Amino acid sequence: MSLNNTLPLDQIRFNEAGLVPAIAQDYLDGTVLMMAWMNRESLQKTLETEEAWYWSRSRQELWHKGATSGHFQKVKGVRYDCDSDALLVTIEQVGDIACHTGERSCFHQINEEKSAPPADTLTEVFKVIKDRQENPNESSYTCQLFKGGDNKILKKIGEEGVEVVMACKDDDKEAIAYEAADLLYHTLVALAHHDVDIRDVYRQLDSRRK
């Protein structure tokens, strides 16, 4: 089904200027990338082309995201909120840069410092693991795993896999969640050790979902 058939335009409540706020969200990890405005025409073009089009209030013209920068947004889905006056646009950000400053997300500022906005929990844990890899600390368990290399990391994955199986055999829901978390964590360490990004795993899962 095309995007053009998934959104009832007549139900969208545009404001007095004929605009509706649109939040662009990464389709893999849920990161909020930017907010811009759409009017009826830009929303219609977004649905028809499956690329994001916005309305520039400063230039008073349609704005095809990426037309000048090359950072196009491939639209995966569009939904509206309970009051029909705001849009959530799920996108694949070409070049992984949404902000005109060169940052991945426009929401990168906190306490006058730059900080990437939060994503899903696994992505956030993976960020910490990558930081441990790049900035070793002898007291860190993660760093000890990296120091032990494949032998230590893979041994732990095997052990945790067995623990998950045993917890499932016992039908112990709390233990299953606990052991599954351990298994996921050690798998993330293995990904980092072999220089595989978690987004590549998400892409594999996304292709299988389809």
N, C-alpha and C positions, 0 to 999 in steps of 0.2 A: 504494500500500500504506500502511495506517495504521501509526502508530508502535506501536500495540498488538500488531501482528503481527511486529514486528522484534526483540523482545528476549525471550529465554527466561527468565522470572523465576525458574524453579526452578534455574537455573544460577548465579544471583547468590549470593555468599557474604556474607551479612549477619553482622556481628560478634555478640558475646555479648549486646549490648543490642538486637539486631535492626536495626542501622543499617549503612549503607554510605556512604562519602564520595562526593560528587558535585561534580565540577568543571564550572562553567559557562564555556563558551568562545564568543566571538563568531563567528558563522557566516561573516562576510565576511573579516575580517582575522586571525582566529585568536587575538585577545587573550584571555588568561585573565581572566575578570571576577570570579569569586568561588568559594568552596567552602562547601558546606553539607552537611547530612546528609539522607538519605532512608531511610525504612523501606519495607517491602513495600507498604503502603497508599499512601504518597505517590508511590512509583514507579509504581504501577498507575494512580493518578489522573493523573500526568504523561503516561503513555502514552495514556490514554483521552481526555484533554482537549487534549493537545498544548500545554499550558502548564505551566510548572514549579511543582511542589509539593514542599515539603521538610518535614522534621520538626524542630520547635524543641525542643532539649534543655532549654532554660531554662523554657519554658512547658509542655513536655510535651503538645504538640498539633500537628496538621497546620498547615502554613503555606503559603498560596497566595501566591507571590511577586507583589507588586504590588497585592495586595488593598487595602492602605491607602495606598500611595504612588502607585499608578497605573503603576508601572514593571514591568509584566508581562514575562515572558520567554516568547516564542513558541518552542516547541521544534521544531527542525529534525531532530534525530536524537539517539539515545542509544546509546552503545556501552560495553562493559566491557573491563577490562584482561585480561592473560594469566592472572592468578590469580583473576579473576572477583570481586574484592573492592573494586573502585573503578569509578566511572562517569565518563564524559565526556559532558556534555550540551551539544550544539551548539545555540545559541539566537540569536534576534533579540531584542535588548534594547530594549524600548519606552522611549523617552525617553533612551536611551543612558546611563542611570545604573543601575548594579547595586548600588552600595554605599550603606548607610544614611547615610553621611556626605555624600552628594551627589556623590561622585567616580564616574567611569565604572567603575572597577575597585576592588575591595577591596584589591588588591595594588599600592597606589600609594605605599607608604612605602619609602624607601631611605636609610640613613644619617641617620635622623631628619628627612628632608626628603621632600616629596611629588614623585613622578615617575611619569608614566604607564608602565605595564608595556609591554614591547616587543610589537610586532605583526609582520606579515610585512615583508620587506625593502623592498618598494615603498612601503608605508605609512610606514616609518621614514625613507626618503629624502624622501618628500613632506613629512614633518614638518620636516625640515631646510630644505627649499626654502621652506616657508611662514614659517619663522623668519627666513630671509634676506630674504624679502619684507617682513616686519614690522619687522625690525631691520637696515636696509641697512648694508653695509660696502663701501666703495669698492674694496677689494682682492679682493672675492668675484666669481668668474666668474658665479655665479648672479645676483648683484645687477646686474652689467653687462648680463645678458640682460634683466632686468626694465626696466632703464633704456632699453634699445633698443626695448622694446615689441614689438608683433606683427611688425614688419618684421624684427627681428633673430631673434626666437624662431622664427618660422615658416620663415625662411630656413635656420636650423640644422636644423629638423625635415626639410626637404626634402633637405638635404645628407646628413644621417645616414641617411635612407631609401634614398638612392642607394648609400651605403656598405654598407648591409645587403644590398642586391640584389647588389652586386659581390662581396661576401664569399661569398654563397650560390652565385653563379655559379662561383666558384673552389673551392667545396666546402672552404673553410678553416674548420674548426670553431672554432678559437680566435678567428679574426677575426670569425666570425659572432656569437659570444657577446659579444665586445668591442663591435662596432658596434651590436648589438641593445641593449646596455646604454646606449650613447650615445643611441640613438633613444628608449628608454624615459625616460631622464633628461630630455631636452629636451621630451618630451611632457608629463611631469609639471610642468615649468616653465610650459608653455602652459596646463595645467589651472589652476594657481595664478593665473596672470595673468588668466584669465577667471573666476576665483572658482568653479571647479567642483571639488567634493571628490572625492578618489579613491574614496571609498566609493560615490559615485554610479556610477562606472565599474564597480565590483565588482557593484553591483546589476544593471546591464545585463548583465554577463557571467553572473551567476547566473541571470537570467531566460532567457538563451539556452541555458544548460546544461540547463534543464528542458525 
